[in-house]
Amino acid sequence: MTRAATVGYLAALENGALYPAIFFEGEFASGWVRVWTGAGDIVWDGKTWTGAGALIGLGALEETSEVVASGTSVSLSGVPLDLIGLAIDEARQGQTGRIWLALLTPELDVIADPLPAFSGRLDVPEISEDGSTCTITISYESRLIDLGTPRNWRYTHESQQVLFPGDLGFAHVTAIQDREITWGRG
């Protein structure tokens, strides 16, 4: 799959001095969390991204030519034990998460527009601890996972009332479903 890269991004790729970075943005109960794989804060896209450095880890980002629902994971290590409960309470299944691949100048300015690498929804958080600190790993799934989910909506009056209360479009479906209708000359 080809990605739309800006002229500045392509020029930085041709230059010998590259400073790659990864940006992660995740939606949680109290708001958005934005971190990147360096030290200090960076302002990009009108938002402040906090540097997590080596504390942040990412799972594999797969891309295939087939229509496959692939996911990834984002982990944060070195989290104090007293923040575990907060992390569990903040995670909400189905919330948005995004990852970008960026190139930086030596002054840590973001070059052109980072490439979107993944966008999905929060699946499950996993916590592993060693006694003094812990690692929180959050799995994200692609929106394509919904293709395998069966829909429980039917063409009945009851289903229509759930979606559109007061609509009578399907009120007579049960009365006509087994009725024999003769067209033309009988």
Buried (B, 14 or more C-beta within 10 A) or exposed (E): EEEEBEEBBEEBEEEEEEBEBBBBBBBBEEEEBBBBBBEEEBEBEEEEBBBBEEBBBBBEEEEEEEEEEBBBBBBBBBBEEEBBEEBEEBBEEEBBBBBBBBBBEEEBEBBBBBBEBBBBBBBEBEBEEEEEEBBBBBBBBBEEBEEEEEEEEEEBBEBBBEEEEEEEEBEEBEEEEEEEEEEEEE
